[in-house]
Each structure stands twice: as structure tokens, then as C-alpha cells.
Amino acid sequence: MNQLSELRKAVLSGFRAVIDITERSAPAPLFEAAEQAWHRLSDERYRVVVCGEFKRGKSTLLNALVDRSGLFPVDVQIATSVVVELSYAPVEVAVVHFAAPENRPDDMPPPREIPLSAIADYATEQGNPFNEKNVTRIAVGLPLDGLKQGLVLVDTPGIGSMNPAHGVVTRSEILAADALIFVASAQEGLSTNELDFLADAIDVCPTVITAVTFVDMVVDPAQAVAEAAAKIAKLVDRPVEELTVVGVSAPRKHDAAEDEDADLLTESGFPLLERELWDGLAATCGRVRVGAALDTWLELVETLRQPLADQIAALRAEESSAGIRDQLDQIKEELAALDRAVPTEAAELANRFDRATRPVLERMADDFDTLGEGFRDTLNRPTAPDDPPRLAKDTISLTVDIADRASRELRAAAVAVALEYGLGNGYTPAAEDDVPGGPRGTTGELTIRTLTGGSVFSRLRTRFAGVMIGGGAGAAIGAIAGTVVLPGPGTALGAAGAR
């Protein structure tokens, strides 16, 4: 989890920078999706939704998982449309949340803390007929080590009951799920309705553990589990070996605990289910979230890449000198001392500038293409990178280096052209003291003479460089540097963490 945490922090930081850069230029729906992905990645809690057909033993399964018989209401005819969620807390607690009355939508009742023994009074049809208490959810906290990873177990109403609201509530929970525990019955077998529901659920949340309950009630539990796995494998078009399908028996786990029978505990199936849940699911969910965030990051980058490419192409073309010519006219007005300049010279100066900066822009574009290809190739290998956080940090560092070098070279080109222009029009530096570090300085592949101070030429150089940077090249560098990750990473990292 340490590497995952470092990668998560790196993505959060870089993704935030990209979102801030693209706030005004990205389409509103894409920007909102990026904000949501960033906030989702910021949240270290992972919702594991327990779902399935009515009366398949979901609540009994959860009670056995946390070794708290009766915590989640069972042995009732019909549950209400109330979600019960369980997360880590240092002390036991249960809090009921309510909806506002229909006739007073702004009058939201405050949450109410209740004893754990009173959960059934709010979560079942017997204790809360037709949800007359207007309960939306019940949040339960337990000091359970397995929950410290950030897992939140969510018990949902069963689908397929006589109350259609149950299905609506369950499906809405799946939309916010990081993983699913799909509960089927060894006695009943998977029905067409269950498979249809599971297919829709997997489209939304592909991280799924299937628990086949009541294996103690059938003659051949292994066959019941194998049949369920085969149906699911056909449904999702994946090999059975890639699926997690576990047969479980809550009564066997209960009896094993009472008798201290290790063999019976193994037969209950819960040790395997608990390993899948407590030992690996949080890491899997975390990797999926990072991958989803990178996918959205990539979409932002791709949205801006074409305009940037068009801008760089325009700067490479001869027409780019026309936009700079307008700025040069302003420079001419400010530099009355250089009144020998004529309009034809201004055009020639623009051409000089275009020729001087074009190689820098081409090299910058090539460097970013090379960086992107290398990063994409690394992430799309069959195995995950050895050190994902280091890969992210190195990529960010190289991106900044490319942008920094291009910025310095572009400014150097502007200074060189301005120097040539100024000397050609009769300007001579007042003293060698104006040249820091000697008569010449080297930046990138350009050797230039650097002039400072408050002279007329200094103002020419500063203004000319500012025109170049502000006129488009600087914006291109800033936007490209902010993208950091180029096409391909999200899906690759998400797949690398799949179980």
C-alpha cells in the first residue's frame, strides 16, 4: 500500500495542477468530471456494496464477516428501502440519517444516534412500516481492524422483492460503489434476472467478489459454486480462473467458532472470503481509482493537445510573423531613439524572430512526443512498473526540464534577435559592466550577449522577449508542462492492479 499511497499523492498533485490550468479552456462537463474524479481520489474510503436478490442471505453474510450476530437485521419478511453502512470507528456507534419532509423540503432533521440493538427499529418493515420514519441511511461504526483500510460495507435492500423502491435504492448505491459483493444462493442457482442485474452492475463497477451462500444446504457445494462461476464467466466473457467466486456458510462459521474447529471453519468458506476482502480489496479499489483519475486526466490532456498543436504549427508557419509585427510596431513607438527603423525593417525583424524561434519550438514538440511515448510504453507493458511513484515523479521532472529549457532557449532567441537589431541600428552598450559573467553567456544551443540595466536596449530586449512569451509560446509551454502524463496511463495502471 505504500507505493500505491505515493502514486496516489503524485497523481493528486499533478491532476490538480492540470485541472487548475484547464479550468477556463476545458468543456464544462469534462471539467466537472475531472473535479469529481479528483475529489473521489482524495477520499480514502472505499464503498463495498453488498447486493443481490431478495432473501439470498446478504445480512447474514455481513454479520458473519464481522462476527456480530444480529448487527444487520435478518429473519424479516421485507426490509425497507434503507441502506445500512458499516465503517471503522474507535468505539461502537450507530447514527440514523433522515430525509426532509415532503411538505418542508428545507427542514432537514438532524441525525440521531441510536443503540446498535435498535437498528431493526429503523431498517425493517416491521420496525419502520413503509419507512414512515423517513430514514435515508444508517451509519454504523465498529472498531474492526479490517475496516481500518477504509473499506465501507454497504448492506442494500434485495432486488426482485415486491417493493420496486428496493431495486432503485440498490442500483443508486452501485453507481457510487468501488467494489461489489454479489450474493447468490447455492440452493436457488443464478436466475436470468440475477444475471441481468449482475451484467448491469459489472458495467458500472467491474470489481466484483461473488459469495455463494447456503452451501451447507446442498449435497455438492463445489458443484454449486462451479456452476455459478461458469455462468458468470460466460456473462462477462472471462476465464473462470480470473473470477473470485467463494462458497460460504454462516452457520458453519458460527459452529466452528463455538467448537474451535479449524477444519469446519475452512469448510465455511469465510477464511477465503475474508482474505479476498480484508487483504486485497482496498488496494484493488485504490488502484482502480488512480486509473480512473488518470483516464480523466488523459481526456483533459487530449482535449487541449490539438489546440496546442495548431498553435505550435501556426508559430512554425510564415504567417506567424504577422501577429508579431503588430507587437513590433508598439516597440518601435517606445524606442524613438531607433528612428531609423522603417516598416520594411520591422517585417524583416519579424522574419528573423520567426526563424530564430522555430527550431526551439520544433525541438520542444519532439521532446514532449518522445517523453509521452516512453511513459506510455512503460505503463502499457504486461506487468506493472517496478516503482510507479518514481515513474510519475521522473516524468514530472522531465516535463519541467523540457519546458524550462524551451523557455530559456526562446528567451535567448528573443534576446539574440533584439541584440542584432539594436546594434544594427547604432546602439552600443555603455560599459562591459552591463554584461554579467563576461562578454558572452550561453543558453542551450544559442550563444548570446546578455545586457541588463535601465538602458533603452534593456527595455527593448525585455519587451521583445515578453512579446514572444506572451504571444503564444509561453502559453504553449505552460499548458504542455501541466499535462505531464500523455496518452495511455489510466487504463494501464487500472489493469495492472486488477485481481
C-alpha positions, 0 to 999 in steps of 0.5 A: 500500500505504500507505493500505491499511497505515493502514486496516489499523492503524485497523481493528486498533485499533478491532476490538480495542477492540470485541472487548475490550468484547464479550468477556463479552456476545458468543456464544462462537463469534462471539467466537472468530471475531472473535479469529481474524479479528483475529489473521489481520489482524495477520499480514502474510503472505499464503498463495498456494496453488498447486493443481490436478490431478495432473501439470498442471505446478504445480512447474514453474510455481513454479520458473519464477516464481522462476527456480530450476530444480529448487527444487520437485521435478518429473519424479516419478511421485507426490509425497507428501502434503507441502506445500512453502512458499516465503517471503522470507528474507535468505539461502537456507534450507530447514527440514523440519517433522515430525509426532509419532509415532503411538505418542508423540503428545507427542514432537514432533521438532524441525525440521531444516534441510536443503540446498535440493538435498535437498528431493526427499529429503523431498517425493517418493515416491521420496525419502520412500516413503509419507512414512515420514519423517513430514514435515508441511511444508517451509519454504523461504526465498529472498531474492526481492524479490517475496516481500518483500510477504509473499506465501507460495507454497504448492506442494500435492500434485495432486488426482485422483492415486491417493493420496486423502491428496493431495486432503485435504492440498490442500483443508486448505491452501485453507481457510487460503489468501488467494489461489489459483493454479489450474493447468490444462493447455492440452493436457488442457482443464478436466475436470468434476472440475477444475471441481468442485474449482475451484467448491469452492475459489472458495467458500472463497477467491474470489481466484483467478489461473488459469495455463494451462500447456503452451501451447507444446504446442498449435497455438492457445494463445489458443484454449486459454486462451479456452476455459478462461476461458469455462468458468470464467466460466460456473462462477462466473457472471462476465464473462470480462473480470473473470477473470485467466486467463494462458497460460504456458510454462516452457520458453519462459521458460527459452529466452528467458532463455538467448537474451535474447529479449524477444519469446519471453519475452512469448510465455511468458506469465510477464511477465503472470503475474508482474505479476498476482502480484508487483504486485497480489496482496498488496494484493488479499489485504490488502484482502480481509482488512480486509473480512473483519475488518470483516464480523466486526466488523459481526456483533459490532456487530449482535449487541449493537445490539438489546440496546442498543436495548431498553435505550435504549427501556426508559430512554425508557419510564415504567417506567424510573423504577422501577429508579431509585427503588430507587437513590433510596431508598439516597440518601435513607438517606445524606442524613438531613439531607433528612428531609423527603423522603417516598416520594411525593417520591422517585417524583416525583424519579424522574419528573423524572430520567426526563424530564430524561434522555430527550431526551439519550438520544433525541438520542444514538440519532439521532446514532449512526443518522445517523453509521452511515448516512453511513459506510455510504453512503460505503463502499457507493458504486461506487468506493472512498473517496478516503482510507479511513484518514481515513474510519475515523479521522473516524468514530472521532472522531465516535463519541467526540464523540457519546458524550462529549457524551451523557455530559456532557449526562446528567451535567448532567441528573443534576446539574440534577435533584439541584440542584432537589431539594436546594434544594427541600428547604432546602439552600443552598450555603455560599459562591459559592466552591463554584461554579467559573467563576461562578454558572452553567456550561453543558453542551450544551443544559442550563444548570446550577449546578455545586457541588463540595466535601465538602458533603452536596449534593456527595455527593448530586449525585455519587451521583445522577449515578453512579446514572444512569451506572451504571444503564444509560446509561453502559453504553449509551454505552460499548458504542455508542462501541466499535462505531464502524463500523455496518452495511455496511463489510466487504463494501464495502471487500472489493469495492472492492479486488477485481481 
